[in-house]
Amino acid sequence: MLKWISLGSALLSVVSGLVAAYYWYLASRVEISPAWPLDIHGDREKNVMGWVAGNMIAFTKSGKLNKRAARWTALAVASSAISIFVSAVK
């Protein structure tokens, strides 16, 4: 029985680690673009604010993806620790 718990925990660790890596990859690929169409000959301040708003949107999206990745990493570490502990006990 302990063997199966250890094996299941190890498998969960691998899968959750790969999911975390995927979310971190997605977070690194978030692109920054202006929040609204820019007017080349228009108000410069409005164009700058478009980029500022675009940064805020991109940082928020990337932050949410990083948060998911961190949670999946925590699951990977916890399940790995359980697997190692159960292996040591038997």
Secondary structure by P-SEA (a helix, b strand, c coil): caaaaaaaaaaaaaaaaaaaaaaaaaaaaccccccccccccccaaaaaaaaaaaaaaaaaaaaaaaaaaaaaaaaaaaaaaaaaaaaaac
